[in-house]
Amino acid sequence: MADGTHIEWTDTTWNPITGCSVVSPGCTNCYAMRLAGTRLKHIPSRAGLTRDTKAGPVWTGEVRFNPQWLHQPSKWKRPRRIFVCAHGDLFAKNVPDQWILDVLTEMAVNDHHEFQVLTKRPERACEVLSREDLLQDIYANWYGFSGKPREVNSWPLHNVWLGVSAEDQGRYDARRRWLEETPAKVRFWSLEPLLGLIDLQFGRVKPDWVIVGGESGPGARPMHPDWVRSIRDQCAAADVPFFFKQWGSHKLTSDCNGPYMIPASKKDAGRALDGRTHDDFPDMTQIPARRAI
């Protein structure tokens, strides 16, 4: 597995599980789905995971465990941020509990890394990660991974970040409660592809991080600049770190009639919002204090 990625908010990706299913409009132009049905369609980890349609490859719903990559984090000695299941969803409904346990155990073993898990199925994430016996199961599984486990003094695991993806207000509202109720060291939102204005409605339980990005690739839908500005300003007012990932396949321009979006390459569109980039990350030293507020 290659080390490194073009995803701006992480250092590398790790795909012990591949495959997914379409659950909401944000999935329509999924880059992982497109790759699985085109450039990667003949390699064992992706073969048969999509079906061809007039609109392009679409997930079949099949998921695949890739044991050859399960212990890849143990081979990476330099600490890094690792995006988990970038070409799938760890908490998809048909991912067996044992696969999830194996992935969680590998994350527990490698506490020198920070693991970033992103899901559109936060209800299952909440169910799994809230189990009272989960840490006990991780300990039992650990023996088969690397021998006697060291002591883990607290749950949730300190090096696992849980993120939920939402593309519009409806999906944000439907998924918000589950993220807020799930035990995680870091809770974050990935609002990409952003397809509408979102009122984050920060209350007592604030996320530790918010990522925003526009859609890229064939058929990409434009993102209104004011949607991004609104989220940036909401985060600033609530002291929530804000990361602007990309405009995607459209860029902002203007003429005598005012500003508007035009098609562009991702590189040409860039990452600047109102003249600057936004690359905030959670301050790990402040999260306990933030949770206490």
Backbone as CSV, one residue per row, in Angstrom:
resi,resn,N_x,N_y,N_z,CA_x,CA_y,CA_z,C_x,C_y,C_z
1,MET,0.847,-1.192,0.000,0.000,0.000,0.000,0.883,1.242,0.000
2,ALA,0.545,2.193,-0.863,1.350,3.405,-0.973,1.223,4.253,0.288
3,ASP,2.291,4.970,0.598,2.307,5.871,1.746,2.235,7.291,1.217
4,GLY,1.203,8.031,1.609,1.020,9.391,1.116,-0.330,9.533,0.435
5,THR,-0.791,10.772,0.305,-2.095,11.034,-0.294,-2.173,12.495,-0.709
6,HIS,-3.090,12.776,-1.630,-3.357,14.162,-2.017,-4.475,14.774,-1.176
7,ILE,-5.046,14.016,-0.264,-6.093,14.544,0.612,-5.439,15.470,1.630
8,GLU,-5.867,16.714,1.638,-5.128,17.744,2.361,-5.166,17.608,3.877
9,TRP,-6.182,16.972,4.427,-6.323,16.951,5.892,-5.776,15.686,6.547
10,THR,-5.088,14.854,5.779,-4.506,13.642,6.349,-3.130,13.412,5.750
11,ASP,-2.401,12.433,6.285,-1.060,12.134,5.777,-1.039,10.939,4.837
12,THR,-1.899,9.967,5.091,-1.945,8.783,4.245,-3.299,8.104,4.419
13,THR,-3.587,7.132,3.564,-4.839,6.388,3.653,-4.560,4.916,3.913
14,TRP,-5.551,4.250,4.471,-5.433,2.825,4.834,-6.774,2.172,4.534
15,ASN,-6.751,1.133,3.701,-7.989,0.544,3.204,-8.120,-0.943,3.541
16,PRO,-8.244,-1.287,4.819,-8.460,-2.689,5.174,-9.817,-3.206,4.705
17,ILE,-10.749,-2.285,4.465,-12.073,-2.636,3.946,-12.371,-1.731,2.763
18,THR,-12.824,-2.320,1.656,-13.217,-1.549,0.485,-14.638,-1.923,0.087
19,GLY,-15.276,-1.008,-0.638,-16.651,-1.221,-1.069,-17.639,-0.464,-0.214
20,CYS,-18.782,-0.104,-0.813,-19.747,0.725,-0.099,-21.088,0.642,-0.819
21,SER,-22.001,1.537,-0.466,-23.292,1.646,-1.144,-23.715,3.109,-1.120
22,VAL,-24.571,3.473,-2.045,-25.053,4.851,-2.148,-26.174,5.056,-1.130
23,VAL,-26.008,6.062,-0.257,-27.022,6.301,0.775,-27.636,7.696,0.726
24,SER,-27.001,8.639,0.015,-27.531,9.996,-0.036,-26.928,10.726,-1.232
25,PRO,-27.431,11.924,-1.578,-26.963,12.632,-2.769,-25.462,12.914,-2.793
26,GLY,-24.842,12.995,-1.633,-23.404,13.227,-1.601,-22.596,12.088,-2.181
27,CYS,-23.216,10.921,-2.335,-22.522,9.745,-2.873,-22.497,9.712,-4.402
28,THR,-23.294,10.543,-5.049,-23.517,10.426,-6.489,-22.230,10.407,-7.295
29,ASN,-21.308,11.297,-6.974,-20.059,11.407,-7.729,-18.852,11.003,-6.882
30,CYS,-19.041,10.028,-6.016,-17.976,9.577,-5.113,-16.715,9.188,-5.885
31,TYR,-15.580,9.765,-5.500,-14.328,9.486,-6.206,-13.905,8.034,-6.036
32,ALA,-14.134,7.456,-4.852,-13.745,6.065,-4.614,-14.586,5.118,-5.463
33,MET,-15.870,5.429,-5.610,-16.757,4.625,-6.449,-16.313,4.699,-7.907
34,ARG,-15.965,5.895,-8.348,-15.510,6.068,-9.734,-14.219,5.300,-9.990
35,LEU,-13.262,5.392,-9.076,-11.995,4.678,-9.244,-12.193,3.169,-9.222
36,ALA,-13.069,2.696,-8.319,-13.304,1.252,-8.208,-13.911,0.676,-9.475
37,GLY,-14.607,1.520,-10.246,-15.240,1.049,-11.463,-14.499,1.394,-12.730
38,THR,-13.335,2.036,-12.589,-12.553,2.410,-13.777,-11.115,1.937,-13.608
39,ARG,-10.252,2.808,-13.166,-8.817,2.516,-13.133,-8.465,1.330,-12.239
40,LEU,-9.234,1.108,-11.165,-8.906,0.046,-10.210,-9.801,-1.186,-10.343
41,LYS,-10.636,-1.246,-11.352,-11.685,-2.275,-11.406,-11.157,-3.698,-11.550
42,HIS,-9.920,-3.862,-11.991,-9.403,-5.214,-12.203,-8.477,-5.691,-11.088
43,ILE,-8.229,-4.857,-10.079,-7.378,-5.320,-8.989,-8.250,-6.008,-7.938
44,PRO,-7.728,-6.999,-7.239,-8.566,-7.829,-6.359,-9.347,-7.065,-5.292
45,SER,-8.791,-5.993,-4.770,-9.480,-5.272,-3.695,-10.676,-4.464,-4.186
46,ARG,-10.820,-4.294,-5.510,-11.922,-3.491,-6.063,-12.789,-4.258,-7.067
47,ALA,-12.287,-5.347,-7.618,-13.008,-6.060,-8.673,-14.406,-6.473,-8.212
48,GLY,-15.412,-6.111,-8.998,-16.781,-6.506,-8.703,-17.502,-5.662,-7.678
49,LEU,-16.874,-4.611,-7.178,-17.521,-3.784,-6.154,-18.461,-2.743,-6.745
50,THR,-18.395,-2.536,-8.072,-19.291,-1.593,-8.738,-19.952,-2.272,-9.933
51,ARG,-21.036,-1.667,-10.379,-21.673,-2.095,-11.629,-21.711,-0.898,-12.570
52,ASP,-21.650,-1.174,-13.854,-21.662,-0.109,-14.848,-23.084,0.378,-15.095
53,THR,-23.250,1.696,-15.149,-24.529,2.310,-15.500,-24.261,3.431,-16.499
54,LYS,-25.318,3.986,-17.078,-25.153,5.096,-18.014,-24.514,6.300,-17.337
55,ALA,-24.730,6.423,-16.044,-24.163,7.550,-15.294,-22.751,7.270,-14.799
56,GLY,-22.254,6.053,-15.030,-20.930,5.679,-14.553,-21.011,4.561,-13.533
57,PRO,-19.884,4.178,-12.942,-19.872,3.084,-11.968,-20.690,3.427,-10.722
58,VAL,-21.393,2.424,-10.198,-22.182,2.589,-8.973,-21.863,1.420,-8.044
59,TRP,-21.680,1.719,-6.772,-21.416,0.662,-5.793,-22.497,-0.423,-5.852
60,THR,-22.097,-1.671,-5.719,-23.056,-2.778,-5.652,-23.561,-3.014,-4.234
61,GLY,-22.858,-2.489,-3.261,-23.174,-2.759,-1.860,-22.289,-3.831,-1.255
62,GLU,-21.544,-4.542,-2.098,-20.610,-5.545,-1.582,-19.444,-4.850,-0.887
63,VAL,-18.987,-5.439,0.201,-17.801,-4.933,0.897,-16.760,-6.047,0.949
64,ARG,-15.502,-5.645,1.031,-14.424,-6.639,0.953,-13.373,-6.366,2.024
65,PHE,-12.975,-7.412,2.716,-11.899,-7.321,3.709,-10.574,-7.601,3.010
66,ASN,-9.579,-6.772,3.298,-8.264,-6.881,2.669,-7.217,-7.201,3.729
67,PRO,-7.085,-8.476,4.106,-6.172,-8.836,5.203,-4.725,-8.487,4.915
68,GLN,-4.373,-8.382,3.637,-2.993,-8.047,3.280,-2.619,-6.632,3.724
69,TRP,-3.614,-5.806,4.008,-3.354,-4.426,4.421,-3.707,-4.161,5.883
70,LEU,-4.263,-5.143,6.565,-4.748,-4.903,7.926,-3.652,-4.370,8.838
71,HIS,-2.454,-4.912,8.732,-1.384,-4.533,9.655,-0.422,-3.501,9.060
72,GLN,-0.854,-2.820,8.009,0.001,-1.795,7.405,0.408,-0.703,8.403
73,PRO,-0.479,-0.219,9.263,-0.054,0.812,10.217,1.104,0.378,11.108
74,SER,1.212,-0.913,11.397,2.326,-1.397,12.221,3.660,-1.266,11.500
75,LYS,3.618,-1.195,10.178,4.847,-1.070,9.393,5.293,0.380,9.254
76,TRP,4.390,1.299,9.536,4.733,2.717,9.462,5.236,3.165,10.833
77,LYS,6.497,3.427,10.938,7.089,3.770,12.236,6.959,5.255,12.554
78,ARG,7.031,6.099,11.531,6.891,7.537,11.777,5.423,7.859,12.066
79,PRO,5.127,8.574,13.150,3.734,8.913,13.449,3.097,9.720,12.319
80,ARG,1.847,9.416,12.035,1.144,10.138,10.980,-0.364,10.068,11.223
81,ARG,-1.082,10.962,10.547,-2.539,10.893,10.531,-2.947,9.961,9.397
82,ILE,-3.831,9.020,9.710,-4.221,7.984,8.755,-5.735,8.016,8.551
83,PHE,-6.157,8.225,7.319,-7.571,8.195,6.950,-7.970,6.738,6.747
84,VAL,-8.887,6.261,7.578,-9.269,4.846,7.618,-10.406,4.559,6.634
85,CYS,-10.224,3.524,5.807,-11.258,3.104,4.843,-11.669,4.258,3.934
86,ALA,-10.674,4.843,3.278,-10.928,5.947,2.356,-11.735,5.504,1.145
87,HIS,-11.741,4.203,0.855,-12.502,3.671,-0.282,-13.620,2.743,0.194
88,GLY,-14.225,3.118,1.302,-15.331,2.350,1.865,-15.868,3.070,3.085
89,ASP,-16.585,2.346,3.920,-17.123,2.909,5.162,-17.017,1.832,6.235
90,LEU,-16.214,2.089,7.249,-15.993,1.109,8.309,-17.294,0.652,8.948
91,PHE,-18.296,1.539,8.970,-19.543,1.230,9.666,-20.709,0.961,8.710
92,ALA,-20.407,0.598,7.472,-21.472,0.182,6.557,-22.236,-0.989,7.170
93,LYS,-23.521,-1.080,6.878,-24.383,-2.045,7.581,-23.965,-3.492,7.355
94,ASN,-23.332,-3.788,6.213,-22.960,-5.181,5.939,-21.493,-5.476,6.228
95,VAL,-20.799,-4.567,6.903,-19.447,-4.862,7.388,-19.584,-5.677,8.676
96,PRO,-19.067,-6.898,8.716,-19.202,-7.729,9.921,-18.544,-7.089,11.144
97,ASP,-19.099,-7.366,12.311,-18.546,-6.829,13.553,-17.076,-7.217,13.734
98,GLN,-16.709,-8.413,13.318,-15.329,-8.857,13.502,-14.360,-8.014,12.683
99,TRP,-14.754,-7.607,11.490,-13.880,-6.743,10.691,-13.649,-5.421,11.420
100,ILE,-14.734,-4.866,11.952,-14.607,-3.603,12.690,-13.693,-3.795,13.893
101,LEU,-13.865,-4.894,14.606,-13.023,-5.175,15.767,-11.560,-5.300,15.362
102,ASP,-11.285,-5.961,14.249,-9.902,-6.094,13.783,-9.292,-4.732,13.472
103,VAL,-10.061,-3.863,12.833,-9.562,-2.526,12.502,-9.334,-1.717,13.775
104,LEU,-10.271,-1.763,14.713,-10.106,-1.042,15.978,-8.896,-1.558,16.754
105,THR,-8.674,-2.858,16.715,-7.526,-3.429,17.424,-6.223,-2.944,16.819
106,GLU,-6.141,-2.919,15.505,-4.927,-2.416,14.855,-4.687,-0.955,15.217
107,MET,-5.744,-0.179,15.358,-5.597,1.215,15.768,-5.123,1.303,17.214
108,ALA,-5.642,0.429,18.077,-5.212,0.425,19.478,-3.750,0.026,19.608
109,VAL,-3.326,-0.956,18.824,-1.931,-1.414,18.857,-0.981,-0.285,18.473
110,ASN,-1.389,0.534,17.513,-0.511,1.562,16.952,-0.886,2.945,17.465
111,ASP,-0.672,3.146,18.756,-1.104,4.406,19.346,-0.162,5.565,19.050
112,HIS,0.889,5.323,18.246,1.741,6.429,17.813,1.144,7.143,16.604
113,HIS,0.127,6.545,15.977,-0.578,7.184,14.872,-1.892,7.786,15.363
114,GLU,-2.434,8.723,14.568,-3.794,9.216,14.778,-4.643,8.724,13.610
115,PHE,-5.745,8.054,13.914,-6.597,7.441,12.897,-7.873,8.265,12.728
116,GLN,-8.148,8.645,11.498,-9.309,9.469,11.181,-10.353,8.607,10.463
117,VAL,-11.438,8.320,11.148,-12.517,7.484,10.614,-13.652,8.400,10.170
118,LEU,-14.123,8.205,8.945,-15.198,9.042,8.401,-16.335,8.138,7.931
119,THR,-17.553,8.454,8.349,-18.687,7.582,8.029,-19.925,8.380,7.660
120,LYS,-20.776,7.778,6.859,-22.126,8.280,6.623,-23.145,7.426,7.380
121,ARG,-22.665,6.521,8.208,-23.538,5.642,8.998,-23.273,5.842,10.493
122,PRO,-23.489,7.049,11.008,-23.135,7.315,12.405,-23.968,6.537,13.407
123,GLU,-25.151,6.080,13.004,-25.972,5.307,13.936,-25.293,3.984,14.274
124,ARG,-24.644,3.361,13.284,-23.945,2.112,13.589,-22.655,2.407,14.349
125,ALA,-21.974,3.476,13.992,-20.772,3.852,14.734,-21.103,4.038,16.208
126,CYS,-22.215,4.699,16.479,-22.634,4.927,17.867,-22.932,3.606,18.565
127,GLU,-23.629,2.716,17.866,-23.973,1.417,18.444,-22.719,0.619,18.794
128,VAL,-21.771,0.558,17.867,-20.566,-0.249,18.073,-19.668,0.373,19.137
129,LEU,-19.392,1.660,19.012,-18.413,2.303,19.887,-18.945,2.565,21.288
130,SER,-20.244,2.391,21.483,-20.834,2.574,22.816,-20.955,1.271,23.593
131,ARG,-20.583,0.161,22.996,-20.690,-1.131,23.673,-19.792,-1.190,24.906
132,GLU,-20.347,-1.614,26.021,-19.590,-1.651,27.272,-18.463,-2.674,27.238
133,ASP,-18.620,-3.722,26.427,-17.605,-4.773,26.393,-16.624,-4.620,25.236
134,LEU,-16.659,-3.485,24.536,-15.820,-3.342,23.344,-14.331,-3.345,23.683
135,LEU,-13.943,-2.617,24.725,-12.529,-2.582,25.086,-12.044,-3.970,25.491
136,GLN,-12.885,-4.721,26.176,-12.538,-6.094,26.548,-12.322,-6.946,25.295
137,ASP,-13.169,-6.767,24.291,-13.021,-7.518,23.041,-11.748,-7.123,22.299
138,ILE,-11.400,-5.840,22.360,-10.157,-5.386,21.728,-8.957,-6.038,22.405
139,TYR,-8.971,-6.086,23.733,-7.886,-6.756,24.462,-7.759,-8.215,24.037
140,ALA,-8.878,-8.922,23.953,-8.853,-10.334,23.576,-8.317,-10.504,22.161
141,ASN,-8.698,-9.604,21.278,-8.248,-9.663,19.886,-6.766,-9.334,19.764
142,TRP,-6.264,-8.493,20.666,-4.889,-7.998,20.633,-3.878,-9.147,20.698
143,TYR,-4.184,-10.184,21.446,-3.250,-11.305,21.586,-2.925,-11.924,20.235
144,GLY,-3.892,-11.976,19.357,-3.659,-12.538,18.038,-2.920,-11.605,17.110
145,PHE,-2.819,-10.334,17.499,-2.145,-9.347,16.663,-0.674,-9.219,17.027
146,SER,-0.396,-8.974,18.304,0.987,-8.646,18.681,1.351,-9.140,20.076
147,GLY,0.666,-10.178,20.556,0.999,-10.689,21.875,0.274,-9.946,22.971
148,LYS,0.856,-9.970,24.170,0.207,-9.381,25.336,-0.014,-7.886,25.144
149,PRO,-1.253,-7.418,25.293,-1.521,-5.993,25.098,-1.011,-5.154,26.254
150,ARG,-0.611,-3.928,25.926,-0.277,-3.002,27.001,-1.584,-2.468,27.587
151,GLU,-1.485,-1.814,28.703,-2.675,-1.306,29.372,-3.207,-0.074,28.655
152,VAL,-4.488,-0.056,28.406,-5.178,1.117,27.886,-6.065,1.630,29.008
153,ASN,-5.781,2.832,29.466,-6.402,3.314,30.697,-7.779,3.934,30.510
154,SER,-8.138,4.226,29.279,-9.413,4.917,29.109,-10.037,4.588,27.763
155,TRP,-11.319,4.760,27.723,-12.088,4.653,26.498,-12.862,5.965,26.343
156,PRO,-12.894,6.539,25.170,-12.460,6.038,23.868,-10.949,6.080,23.674
157,LEU,-10.474,5.379,22.657,-9.051,5.376,22.332,-8.593,6.794,22.024
158,HIS,-7.460,7.172,22.587,-7.010,8.562,22.490,-6.556,8.940,21.088
159,ASN,-6.298,7.946,20.230,-5.733,8.228,18.906,-6.718,7.986,17.771
160,VAL,-8.006,7.888,18.088,-9.019,7.647,17.057,-9.965,8.844,16.982
161,TRP,-10.049,9.432,15.801,-10.948,10.547,15.535,-12.160,10.014,14.772
162,LEU,-13.350,10.389,15.169,-14.560,9.954,14.477,-15.192,11.136,13.763
163,GLY,-15.337,10.994,12.447,-15.972,12.024,11.646,-17.229,11.511,10.973
164,VAL,-18.164,12.414,10.756,-19.387,12.099,10.024,-19.472,13.035,8.828
165,SER,-19.880,12.491,7.707,-20.003,13.256,6.470,-21.452,13.676,6.258
166,ALA,-21.645,14.917,5.820,-22.983,15.412,5.478,-22.843,16.433,4.362
167,GLU,-23.816,16.458,3.467,-23.732,17.338,2.307,-24.740,18.475,2.312
168,ASP,-25.772,18.375,3.150,-26.805,19.402,3.179,-27.454,19.417,4.566
169,GLN,-28.400,20.327,4.749,-29.002,20.492,6.072,-29.734,19.240,6.526
170,GLY,-30.459,18.603,5.616,-31.224,17.418,5.991,-30.356,16.296,6.509
171,ARG,-29.244,16.032,5.807,-28.358,14.951,6.248,-27.617,15.344,7.520
172,TYR,-27.249,16.605,7.632,-26.595,17.070,8.864,-27.523,16.876,10.065
173,ASP,-28.767,17.293,9.907,-29.722,17.167,11.010,-29.951,15.702,11.385
174,ALA,-30.027,14.836,10.371,-30.311,13.424,10.631,-29.150,12.709,11.304
175,ARG,-27.936,13.155,11.028,-26.753,12.447,11.523,-26.124,13.095,12.761
176,ARG,-26.534,14.306,13.060,-25.880,15.069,14.127,-25.970,14.384,15.487
177,ARG,-27.158,13.936,15.837,-27.356,13.347,17.176,-26.425,12.169,17.402
178,TRP,-26.252,11.359,16.366,-25.427,10.160,16.527,-23.976,10.516,16.794
179,LEU,-23.470,11.522,16.087,-22.082,11.927,16.335,-21.923,12.460,17.752
180,GLU,-22.856,13.278,18.182,-22.756,13.878,19.510,-22.810,12.832,20.617
181,GLU,-23.502,11.720,20.371,-23.675,10.701,21.408,-22.609,9.614,21.379
182,THR,-21.748,9.622,20.377,-20.757,8.554,20.235,-19.476,8.898,20.980
183,PRO,-18.960,7.999,21.803,-17.682,8.263,22.471,-16.540,8.291,21.464
184,ALA,-15.790,9.392,21.459,-14.640,9.540,20.564,-13.744,10.631,21.119
185,LYS,-12.450,10.455,20.982,-11.500,11.465,21.450,-11.690,12.763,20.684
186,VAL,-11.839,12.643,19.359,-12.098,13.797,18.496,-13.342,13.490,17.677
187,ARG,-14.290,14.413,17.674,-15.474,14.295,16.822,-15.416,15.411,15.784
188,PHE,-15.628,15.048,14.527,-15.543,16.082,13.493,-16.572,15.858,12.391
189,TRP,-16.778,16.927,11.620,-17.665,16.891,10.455,-16.854,17.070,9.181
190,SER,-17.195,16.292,8.160,-16.705,16.533,6.806,-17.909,16.931,5.965
191,LEU,-18.016,18.199,5.651,-19.136,18.718,4.862,-18.670,18.812,3.413
192,GLU,-18.534,17.640,2.805,-18.018,17.524,1.438,-18.626,16.301,0.761
193,PRO,-19.170,16.427,-0.435,-19.325,17.681,-1.167,-20.435,18.533,-0.545
194,LEU,-20.158,19.795,-0.332,-21.161,20.681,0.246,-22.151,21.059,-0.854
195,LEU,-23.409,20.674,-0.677,-24.434,20.870,-1.705,-25.514,21.858,-1.287
196,GLY,-25.353,22.484,-0.142,-26.338,23.452,0.307,-25.879,24.145,1.576
197,LEU,-26.581,25.191,1.935,-26.283,25.930,3.159,-26.608,25.061,4.372
198,ILE,-25.726,25.080,5.370,-25.948,24.299,6.587,-25.837,25.207,7.808
199,ASP,-26.884,25.194,8.615,-26.854,25.845,9.924,-26.359,24.803,10.916
200,LEU,-25.150,24.996,11.433,-24.519,23.996,12.297,-25.168,23.901,13.674
201,GLN,-25.889,24.924,14.079,-26.665,24.872,15.327,-25.818,24.404,16.511
202,PHE,-24.651,25.004,16.655,-23.788,24.627,17.770,-24.518,24.860,19.089
203,GLY,-24.504,23.845,19.905,-25.115,23.956,21.221,-24.115,23.583,22.287
204,ARG,-24.568,22.817,23.257,-23.686,22.422,24.357,-22.573,21.505,23.877
205,VAL,-22.894,20.622,22.919,-21.907,19.673,22.407,-21.405,20.170,21.057
206,LYS,-20.212,20.729,21.040,-19.632,21.229,19.797,-18.668,20.196,19.227
207,PRO,-18.569,20.126,17.897,-17.556,19.249,17.313,-16.171,19.824,17.567
208,ASP,-15.170,19.005,17.396,-13.788,19.440,17.597,-13.149,19.955,16.315
209,TRP,-13.857,19.795,15.192,-13.263,20.149,13.899,-14.353,20.126,12.838
210,VAL,-14.246,21.010,11.849,-15.152,21.006,10.699,-14.332,21.163,9.427
211,ILE,-14.543,20.242,8.482,-13.921,20.290,7.163,-15.006,20.634,6.147
212,VAL,-14.681,21.496,5.190,-15.606,21.827,4.105,-14.888,21.650,2.778
213,GLY,-15.595,21.110,1.789,-15.013,20.966,0.463,-16.073,20.904,-0.612
214,GLY,-15.694,21.361,-1.811,-16.568,21.268,-2.969,-16.316,19.981,-3.734
215,GLU,-17.253,19.640,-4.588,-17.172,18.394,-5.348,-16.213,18.541,-6.523
216,SER,-15.482,17.468,-6.815,-14.562,17.465,-7.950,-14.840,16.258,-8.827
217,GLY,-14.284,16.279,-10.039,-14.445,15.157,-10.947,-15.601,15.344,-11.912
218,PRO,-15.839,14.351,-12.778,-16.919,14.431,-13.769,-18.280,14.640,-13.115
219,GLY,-19.050,15.571,-13.667,-20.393,15.819,-13.154,-20.444,16.593,-11.859
220,ALA,-19.325,17.172,-11.441,-19.273,17.874,-10.155,-20.293,19.008,-10.096
221,ARG,-20.940,19.133,-8.944,-21.918,20.185,-8.712,-21.240,21.355,-8.009
222,PRO,-21.503,22.596,-8.459,-20.813,23.748,-7.867,-21.261,24.017,-6.438
223,MET,-20.358,24.606,-5.678,-20.608,24.971,-4.282,-20.674,26.498,-4.197
224,HIS,-21.735,27.021,-3.623,-21.892,28.474,-3.523,-20.905,29.020,-2.488
225,PRO,-20.159,30.066,-2.832,-19.189,30.626,-1.871,-19.814,31.050,-0.547
226,ASP,-21.053,31.516,-0.589,-21.679,31.972,0.657,-21.980,30.814,1.605
227,TRP,-22.155,29.600,1.074,-22.319,28.436,1.951,-21.051,28.218,2.771
228,VAL,-19.916,28.344,2.092,-18.628,28.131,2.763,-18.376,29.240,3.778
229,ARG,-18.633,30.469,3.369,-18.407,31.604,4.270,-19.257,31.474,5.531
230,SER,-20.481,31.037,5.367,-21.361,30.882,6.524,-20.791,29.873,7.514
231,ILE,-20.323,28.735,7.008,-19.764,27.718,7.903,-18.479,28.219,8.543
232,ARG,-17.640,28.888,7.760,-16.418,29.467,8.328,-16.752,30.413,9.476
233,ASP,-17.728,31.267,9.269,-18.072,32.256,10.287,-18.730,31.609,11.507
234,GLN,-19.547,30.586,11.283,-20.142,29.864,12.416,-19.058,29.202,13.262
235,CYS,-18.060,28.618,12.593,-16.961,27.975,13.325,-16.150,29.002,14.107
236,ALA,-15.872,30.136,13.478,-15.096,31.176,14.151,-15.828,31.677,15.393
237,ALA,-17.132,31.872,15.280,-17.907,32.376,16.415,-17.954,31.378,17.564
238,ALA,-17.872,30.082,17.236,-17.953,29.034,18.266,-16.586,28.503,18.668
239,ASP,-15.518,29.071,18.102,-14.153,28.627,18.389,-13.953,27.156,18.019
240,VAL,-14.462,26.778,16.854,-14.299,25.423,16.323,-13.317,25.475,15.155
241,PRO,-12.249,24.688,15.166,-11.281,24.701,14.070,-11.948,24.403,12.724
242,PHE,-11.571,25.186,11.710,-12.186,25.107,10.381,-11.112,24.821,9.344
243,PHE,-11.379,23.815,8.507,-10.438,23.424,7.452,-11.169,23.487,6.115
244,PHE,-10.691,24.362,5.222,-11.289,24.437,3.886,-10.435,23.617,2.930
245,LYS,-10.984,22.501,2.475,-10.220,21.535,1.692,-10.058,21.938,0.239
246,GLN,-11.140,22.358,-0.409,-11.047,22.638,-1.843,-12.344,23.256,-2.349
247,TRP,-12.222,23.978,-3.488,-13.404,24.409,-4.218,-13.949,23.281,-5.084
248,GLY,-13.076,22.355,-5.466,-13.494,21.269,-6.338,-13.320,21.627,-7.795
249,SER,-14.276,21.256,-8.610,-14.161,21.447,-10.061,-14.863,22.703,-10.555
250,HIS,-15.005,23.695,-9.680,-15.513,25.013,-10.062,-14.720,26.077,-9.314
251,LYS,-14.573,27.217,-9.941,-13.887,28.316,-9.265,-14.721,29.583,-9.362
252,LEU,-14.450,30.478,-8.442,-15.183,31.732,-8.363,-14.575,32.757,-9.314
253,THR,-15.417,33.396,-10.095,-14.995,34.492,-10.954,-16.078,35.562,-10.898
254,SER,-15.898,36.645,-11.634,-16.900,37.710,-11.603,-16.824,38.544,-12.875
255,ASP,-17.910,39.228,-13.170,-17.944,40.198,-14.260,-18.823,41.356,-13.813
256,CYS,-19.297,42.139,-14.763,-20.079,43.319,-14.399,-21.392,42.965,-13.703
257,ASN,-21.816,41.710,-13.855,-23.056,41.274,-13.216,-22.843,40.692,-11.825
258,GLY,-21.557,40.581,-11.419,-21.262,40.062,-10.099,-20.516,38.747,-10.130
259,PRO,-20.304,38.129,-8.962,-19.550,36.868,-8.887,-20.389,35.665,-9.312
260,TYR,-19.718,34.650,-9.850,-20.376,33.392,-10.206,-19.314,32.306,-10.327
261,MET,-19.765,31.051,-10.358,-18.865,29.908,-10.434,-18.777,29.400,-11.867
262,ILE,-17.567,29.015,-12.289,-17.361,28.440,-13.612,-16.582,27.134,-13.470
263,PRO,-16.746,26.192,-14.415,-15.978,24.945,-14.360,-14.481,25.215,-14.406
264,ALA,-13.727,24.425,-13.661,-12.272,24.573,-13.612,-11.674,23.281,-13.088
265,SER,-10.386,23.098,-13.310,-9.712,21.955,-12.702,-9.593,22.194,-11.202
266,LYS,-9.473,21.119,-10.453,-9.311,21.244,-9.008,-8.093,22.101,-8.678
267,LYS,-7.004,21.899,-9.419,-5.786,22.666,-9.169,-6.000,24.136,-9.451
268,ASP,-6.675,24.438,-10.551,-6.909,25.830,-10.914,-7.861,26.500,-9.927
269,ALA,-8.843,25.749,-9.453,-9.802,26.320,-8.502,-9.144,26.637,-7.162
270,GLY,-8.212,25.778,-6.745,-7.439,26.046,-5.543,-8.196,25.843,-4.242
271,ARG,-7.623,26.401,-3.167,-8.153,26.203,-1.818,-8.343,27.513,-1.058
272,ALA,-8.134,28.621,-1.720,-8.216,29.905,-1.022,-9.664,30.366,-0.908
273,LEU,-10.013,30.881,0.241,-11.325,31.463,0.499,-11.118,32.895,0.954
274,ASP,-11.615,33.825,0.168,-11.458,35.247,0.475,-9.998,35.610,0.720
275,GLY,-9.124,35.098,-0.156,-7.731,35.514,-0.156,-6.789,34.737,0.730
276,ARG,-7.279,33.705,1.413,-6.390,32.927,2.275,-6.879,31.487,2.383
277,THR,-5.957,30.603,2.773,-6.334,29.219,3.038,-6.705,29.068,4.514
278,HIS,-7.459,28.039,4.796,-7.889,27.743,6.170,-7.494,26.306,6.468
279,ASP,-6.486,26.135,7.306,-5.886,24.828,7.553,-5.877,24.457,9.031
280,ASP,-6.916,24.838,9.752,-6.955,24.570,11.187,-7.168,23.082,11.468
281,PHE,-6.508,22.607,12.517,-6.682,21.251,13.032,-7.078,21.338,14.505
282,PRO,-7.661,20.291,15.042,-7.972,20.297,16.477,-6.710,20.452,17.322
283,ASP,-6.810,21.240,18.360,-5.739,21.355,19.347,-5.980,20.271,20.391
284,MET,-5.183,19.212,20.321,-5.437,18.050,21.175,-5.316,18.386,22.660
285,THR,-4.560,19.423,22.985,-4.405,19.794,24.393,-5.640,20.499,24.936
286,GLN,-6.486,21.009,24.029,-7.653,21.770,24.455,-8.941,20.956,24.467
287,ILE,-8.928,19.776,23.853,-10.169,19.009,23.727,-10.766,18.625,25.081
288,PRO,-9.994,18.157,26.065,-10.615,17.854,27.370,-11.297,19.065,27.988
289,ALA,-10.671,20.235,27.863,-11.259,21.442,28.424,-12.529,21.827,27.673
290,ARG,-12.501,21.670,26.344,-13.682,21.994,25.548,-14.848,21.083,25.924
291,ARG,-14.556,19.809,26.173,-15.615,18.861,26.516,-16.233,19.183,27.878
292,ALA,-15.452,19.835,28.730,-15.929,20.128,30.081,-16.840,21.348,30.121
293,ILE,-16.819,22.136,29.032,-17.619,23.364,29.020,-19.105,23.043,28.911
